[in-house]
Amino acid sequence: MTTTAYLVKKLGIMSVAKFGAIIGLIEGIIMGLVLAIVGGAAAASMGESMGLGAATGIGMFIGSVIMGVIFGFIAGAVVAFIYNFALNTMGGIEVDLEVKQ
């Protein structure tokens, strides 16, 4: 098999932003589960009713997922914009791809 070198000349801002949103979603789910357990337990241990503790946990989970998607999208867009802007000075990223036959 032969390898061919390619140069990444530009990143699509929306495509990288969407990828960042997916990564943010995964991170938001993980953090949301942790915060839901900890926050729900903390609210329940403060003498509040179990319903309020559960509502706090669910709210923290939903908030974490939404914030993860939003910040992941923004971070992906910023990274792609900076890469495209800095491309003039650094010349791009070289990638070696193997041709499968």
C-alpha positions as CSV (number, residue, x, y, z in Angstrom):
1,M,0.0,0.0,0.0
2,T,1.2,3.5,-0.8
3,T,0.9,6.6,1.3
4,T,0.0,10.0,-0.2
5,A,0.7,13.3,1.6
6,Y,-2.1,15.8,1.7
7,L,-2.2,19.3,3.1
8,V,-5.2,20.6,5.0
9,K,-5.7,24.1,3.6
10,K,-8.9,25.1,5.2
11,L,-11.3,23.8,7.9
12,G,-15.1,24.3,7.4
13,I,-16.1,26.4,10.4
14,M,-19.6,24.9,10.6
15,S,-18.4,21.4,10.3
16,V,-15.8,21.7,13.0
17,A,-18.4,23.6,15.2
18,K,-20.9,20.7,14.8
19,F,-18.2,18.2,15.7
20,G,-17.4,20.3,18.8
21,A,-21.1,20.3,19.7
22,I,-21.1,16.5,19.6
23,I,-18.1,16.4,21.9
24,G,-19.7,18.9,24.1
25,L,-22.9,16.8,24.2
26,I,-20.9,13.8,25.4
27,E,-19.0,15.9,28.0
28,G,-22.3,17.5,29.1
29,I,-23.9,14.1,29.7
30,I,-21.0,12.8,31.7
31,M,-20.8,16.0,33.8
32,G,-24.6,16.2,34.0
33,L,-24.7,12.7,35.6
34,V,-22.1,13.6,38.1
35,L,-23.8,16.9,39.0
36,A,-27.2,15.3,39.1
37,I,-26.1,12.7,41.6
38,V,-24.1,15.2,43.8
39,G,-26.5,18.1,43.5
40,G,-29.6,15.9,44.1
41,A,-27.9,14.3,47.1
42,A,-26.9,17.6,48.5
43,A,-30.4,19.1,48.1
44,A,-31.9,16.0,49.7
45,S,-29.4,16.1,52.6
46,M,-30.2,19.7,53.5
47,G,-33.6,18.5,54.7
48,E,-35.5,19.3,51.5
49,S,-38.1,16.9,50.2
50,M,-37.0,14.1,47.9
51,G,-39.0,15.7,45.1
52,L,-36.9,18.9,45.3
53,G,-33.7,16.9,45.4
54,A,-34.7,15.0,42.3
55,A,-35.8,18.1,40.5
56,T,-32.5,19.8,41.4
57,G,-30.6,16.8,40.0
58,I,-32.7,16.7,36.8
59,G,-32.3,20.4,36.3
60,M,-28.5,20.2,36.7
61,F,-28.3,17.3,34.2
62,I,-30.4,19.2,31.6
63,G,-28.4,22.4,32.1
64,S,-25.1,20.6,31.8
65,V,-26.1,19.0,28.5
66,I,-27.4,22.2,27.0
67,M,-24.3,24.2,28.1
68,G,-22.0,21.4,26.9
69,V,-23.5,21.6,23.4
70,I,-23.5,25.4,23.3
71,F,-19.9,25.8,24.5
72,G,-18.7,22.9,22.3
73,F,-20.2,24.5,19.2
74,I,-18.6,27.8,20.0
75,A,-15.2,26.3,20.8
76,G,-15.3,24.3,17.6
77,A,-16.1,27.4,15.5
78,V,-13.3,29.4,17.3
79,V,-10.7,26.7,16.7
80,A,-11.6,26.5,13.0
81,F,-11.6,30.2,12.6
82,I,-8.2,30.5,14.3
83,Y,-6.8,27.7,12.2
84,N,-8.0,29.3,9.0
85,F,-6.6,32.7,10.1
86,A,-3.2,31.3,11.1
87,L,-2.9,29.2,8.0
88,N,-1.1,32.0,6.1
89,T,1.8,31.9,8.5
90,M,2.1,28.2,9.2
91,G,1.1,26.6,5.9
92,G,-1.4,24.0,7.0
93,I,-1.3,20.6,8.5
94,E,0.2,17.7,6.5
95,V,-1.6,14.4,6.7
96,D,-0.3,11.1,5.3
97,L,-3.1,8.9,4.0
98,E,-2.7,5.3,3.0
99,V,-4.4,4.2,-0.2
100,K,-6.2,0.9,0.3
101,Q,-6.3,-1.3,-2.7
